[in-house]
Amino acid sequence: MSKIDDAKKILKELGLPVSQQNEISAYTLLALCGIKPGISWHKTTRTSLKVTKGIMAFVTEVYQKEYAPNTRETFRRQVLHQFVQARIADYNPDNPKLPVNSPNAHYALTQAAYEAIKTFGTKEWNKAVEKFIAEEGDLSKKYRKERKQNLIPVKLSNGKVLKLSAGKHNEVQAAIVHEFAPRFAKSSEVIYLGDTANKDLYVDKKVLKELGIPINEHSKMPDVVIYDRGKNWLFLIEAVTSHGPVSPKRVIELEEFLKNCKVGKIYISAFPDDKEFKKHFSNIAMETEVWIVDKPDHMFHCNGDRFLGPR
């Protein structure tokens, strides 16, 4: 194995998340350990290094891997912050009183990481890993736990509770179910709900098939689809944060996608606030509706002679 592969393996087994098991993290670890090609890990050193003149310079000089000067923040925010959280590295161990963003800011292996890493490649390694995890914790498990705690609960009308991943987009989707539906789509049912981490989080295949909606092309589905059996209306709702609203182009795409679905279709763009609404206003299709989370009791209709009804 190359030293880069060694470093990735060390980071993985010491509990670093997948996003810190990459090349830039491996080079950072090699620099902090002072490990050059051909040098055994038992010769790991524990020396404080600055980011640019220490870590990045080591990587360039020893491994001929050159990173642009503006990647300093990538090293700091995407690698070293996590190393500190995982107790792989200490921040400013030589002078803890340094102010934040001091030009003299530096990093060094923690004593615990140093003791573990220098056993890599020996029969003592597994025991050293167990000791490190027991004493310092497993950052990847901590991150998974935090993500689980930050999930957004969504309760459907059938009593089923879903957990959406954290984020503004999914907060809007949760509001659609909890705030929009009870006001404007009473006695309706959610038949499709996506998620930023799982596009097909909830799919009622039985009802979709009954309505003539293709169930093998979910990538074309809006974020939330609600069906009102009494009125035979289908609410097709896009949650707008970073991606666009129900635009003229999107209407054409959905009309083609739903050509075999004969129920009345209502297209809605849902925004978290006025600021986001104003940003996308010029791209909203006529004959569609707008709902804003901050104004849950009101809707806006874009032109036409019918408010909140099928096109």
C-alpha positions in Angstrom: 0.0 0.0 0.0 1.1 3.6 -0.7 1.5 6.0 2.2 -1.7 7.8 1.0 -3.6 4.5 1.2 -2.1 3.9 4.7 -3.2 7.3 5.8 -6.8 6.8 4.6 -6.9 3.4 6.4 -5.7 5.0 9.6 -8.3 7.8 9.4 -11.1 5.3 8.7 -10.1 3.0 11.6 -9.7 5.9 14.0 -13.3 6.8 13.3 -13.2 9.7 10.9 -16.3 10.3 8.7 -16.1 9.2 5.0 -15.7 12.9 4.0 -12.4 12.9 5.8 -11.1 9.6 4.4 -10.0 11.3 1.2 -6.7 12.4 -0.4 -6.4 15.9 1.1 -7.1 14.5 4.6 -4.5 11.7 4.0 -1.9 14.3 2.9 -2.7 16.3 6.0 -2.2 13.4 8.3 1.1 12.5 6.6 2.3 16.1 7.2 1.2 16.1 10.9 3.0 12.8 11.4 6.1 13.8 9.4 5.9 10.7 7.4 7.7 10.6 4.1 7.7 7.9 1.4 9.6 4.9 2.6 9.5 5.9 6.2 7.8 3.5 8.7 4.8 4.7 10.7 6.6 3.9 13.9 8.8 7.0 13.2 5.8 9.3 13.4 6.7 12.6 15.0 4.5 15.1 16.8 5.4 18.6 15.6 3.2 21.7 15.4 2.6 23.0 11.9 0.8 26.0 10.4 -1.5 25.4 7.5 0.2 27.1 4.5 3.9 27.1 5.5 3.7 23.8 7.4 1.1 21.3 6.1 0.7 22.5 2.5 4.5 23.1 2.2 5.2 19.6 3.4 2.7 18.1 0.9 4.3 20.0 -2.0 7.9 19.4 -1.1 7.7 15.8 0.0 4.9 14.4 -2.1 5.0 16.8 -5.1 1.3 17.4 -4.7 0.7 21.1 -5.1 -2.5 22.8 -3.8 -3.5 26.3 -4.8 -3.0 29.0 -2.1 -6.8 29.5 -1.9 -7.3 25.9 -0.8 -5.9 26.8 2.7 -9.5 27.2 3.8 -10.3 23.8 2.5 -7.6 22.3 4.6 -8.8 24.2 7.6 -12.5 23.8 7.3 -12.9 20.4 5.6 -10.0 18.6 7.3 -8.4 20.2 10.3 -11.6 21.2 12.0 -12.8 17.6 11.9 -9.3 16.3 13.0 -9.7 18.5 16.1 -13.2 17.2 16.7 -12.0 13.6 16.3 -9.1 14.3 18.7 -6.6 13.5 15.9 -5.1 17.0 16.2 -4.8 19.8 18.8 -5.4 23.4 17.8 -2.7 25.8 18.9 -1.2 23.4 21.4 2.0 25.5 21.8 0.0 28.7 22.6 -3.7 28.0 23.4 -4.3 31.7 24.1 -3.7 32.7 20.4 -6.8 34.6 19.1 -9.0 33.0 16.5 -7.6 33.4 12.9 -4.2 34.3 14.2 -1.5 34.1 11.5 0.4 31.9 14.0 -2.4 29.3 14.3 -1.0 25.8 14.2 -2.0 22.1 14.6 -0.2 19.0 16.0 -1.2 15.4 16.6 -2.8 14.8 20.0 -0.9 12.6 22.3 -3.5 9.9 22.0 -3.4 9.9 18.2 0.4 9.9 18.2 0.5 6.9 20.5 -2.0 5.0 18.2 -0.6 5.9 14.8 3.0 5.0 15.5 1.8 1.3 16.0 0.2 1.2 12.5 1.5 -1.8 10.6 2.3 -3.8 13.7 0.4 -6.3 15.7 -0.3 -3.6 18.3 -2.4 -1.5 15.9 -5.8 -3.1 16.6 -5.4 -2.7 20.3 -4.2 0.9 19.9 -7.3 1.7 17.8 -9.6 0.2 20.4 -7.9 2.3 23.1 -8.2 5.5 21.0 -11.9 5.0 20.2 -12.7 4.1 23.9 -10.9 7.2 25.2 -11.5 9.7 22.4 -14.7 8.5 20.8 -15.7 7.8 17.2 -16.4 11.0 15.2 -18.3 9.2 12.4 -20.7 7.7 14.9 -21.1 11.0 16.6 -22.0 12.7 13.3 -24.5 9.9 12.4 -26.1 10.4 15.9 -26.3 14.2 15.3 -27.8 13.8 11.9 -30.4 11.4 13.3 -31.2 13.9 16.1 -31.6 16.7 13.5 -34.1 14.8 11.3 -37.4 16.6 10.7 -40.5 14.5 11.6 -43.4 14.6 9.3 -46.7 13.0 10.2 -49.0 12.0 7.3 -52.8 11.9 7.5 -52.7 8.1 7.7 -50.7 8.3 10.9 -47.4 7.3 9.4 -44.4 9.3 10.6 -41.5 10.0 8.2 -38.1 11.5 9.0 -36.8 14.0 6.6 -33.1 14.9 6.6 -32.2 18.3 8.0 -32.2 21.3 5.8 -34.2 24.3 4.6 -35.7 22.5 1.6 -37.1 19.7 3.8 -38.4 22.2 6.3 -40.6 23.7 3.5 -41.7 20.2 2.6 -42.7 19.5 6.2 -44.6 22.8 6.3 -46.5 21.7 3.1 -47.7 18.6 4.9 -48.4 20.2 8.3 -49.5 23.7 7.4 -50.6 23.8 3.7 -52.6 20.6 3.5 -54.9 21.2 6.5 -55.8 24.6 5.1 -56.1 24.1 1.4 -56.3 20.4 0.8 -58.5 19.1 3.6 -59.4 15.4 3.6 -56.5 14.8 1.2 -53.6 12.3 1.3 -50.0 12.6 0.6 -49.2 10.1 -2.1 -45.6 11.1 -2.8 -42.9 12.8 -0.7 -39.3 13.2 -1.7 -36.3 14.0 0.5 -33.0 15.7 -0.3 -31.2 12.5 0.8 -33.8 10.1 -0.6 -35.8 11.2 -3.6 -38.5 8.5 -3.1 -38.9 8.7 0.7 -42.6 8.0 0.6 -44.4 6.6 -2.4 -48.0 5.3 -2.4 -47.6 3.0 -5.4 -51.1 1.8 -5.3 -52.7 5.2 -5.6 -50.1 6.4 -8.1 -51.0 3.4 -10.3 -54.7 4.0 -9.8 -54.3 7.6 -11.1 -52.2 6.6 -14.1 -49.0 8.2 -12.8 -45.8 6.3 -13.8 -44.2 4.8 -10.8 -40.8 4.1 -12.4 -39.9 7.7 -13.2 -39.8 9.3 -9.8 -37.1 11.7 -10.8 -39.7 13.7 -12.7 -42.1 13.9 -9.7 -42.5 17.2 -7.8 -41.3 17.3 -4.2 -44.8 16.7 -2.8 -47.9 15.2 -4.4 -51.2 15.4 -2.5 -54.5 13.8 -3.8 -58.0 15.0 -2.9 -60.3 12.1 -3.6 -63.5 14.1 -3.0 -62.7 16.8 -5.6 -60.5 14.5 -7.7 -57.7 17.0 -7.6 -54.0 16.4 -7.6 -51.8 19.0 -5.9 -48.3 19.0 -7.5 -46.0 21.0 -5.2 -42.4 22.1 -5.6 -40.6 23.3 -2.4 -38.5 26.2 -3.6 -35.2 27.0 -1.8 -32.2 26.5 -4.1 -34.1 24.9 -7.1 -36.6 26.8 -9.1 -40.4 27.1 -8.9 -43.1 25.6 -11.2 -41.9 27.4 -14.3 -43.5 27.3 -17.8 -40.9 24.7 -18.7 -41.7 22.6 -15.6 -45.4 22.7 -16.4 -44.8 21.3 -19.9 -42.5 18.5 -18.4 -45.1 17.6 -15.8 -48.0 17.7 -18.3 -46.1 15.2 -20.5 -45.2 13.0 -17.5 -48.8 13.0 -16.3 -50.5 12.6 -19.7 -52.2 9.4 -18.6 -53.4 10.9 -15.3 -56.9 12.4 -15.9 -57.6 14.1 -12.6 -57.5 17.8 -12.2 -54.0 19.1 -11.6 -53.0 22.1 -9.5 -49.4 23.3 -9.7 -48.0 25.0 -6.6 -44.7 26.7 -5.8 -44.0 26.7 -2.1 -41.5 29.2 -0.7 -40.1 29.5 2.9 -40.4 33.3 2.9 -41.0 36.5 0.8 -37.3 36.8 0.1 -37.1 33.5 -1.7 -40.4 34.2 -3.5 -39.2 37.5 -4.9 -36.0 35.8 -6.1 -38.0 33.4 -8.3 -41.1 35.5 -9.1 -40.3 36.1 -12.8 -39.9 32.4 -13.4 -43.3 31.3 -12.0 -45.7 29.9 -14.7 -49.1 31.6 -15.2 -52.2 29.7 -14.0 -50.3 28.2 -11.0 -50.4 28.9 -7.3 -47.9 30.3 -4.8 -47.8 29.5 -1.1 -45.4 30.9 1.4 -44.6 29.2 4.7 -44.3 32.6 6.5 -47.9 33.4 5.4 -49.6 30.0 5.8 -53.2 31.2 5.7 -52.8 32.9 2.3 -52.2 31.8 -1.3 -51.4 33.8 -4.5 -52.8 32.9 -7.9 -50.8 33.8 -11.0 -53.4 35.3 -13.4 -56.3 33.5 -14.8 -60.0 33.3 -13.8 -59.9 30.4 -11.4 -58.2 30.4 -8.0 -56.9 27.1 -6.6 -58.4 24.8 -9.2 -57.2 22.5 -12.0 -55.7 24.1 -15.1 
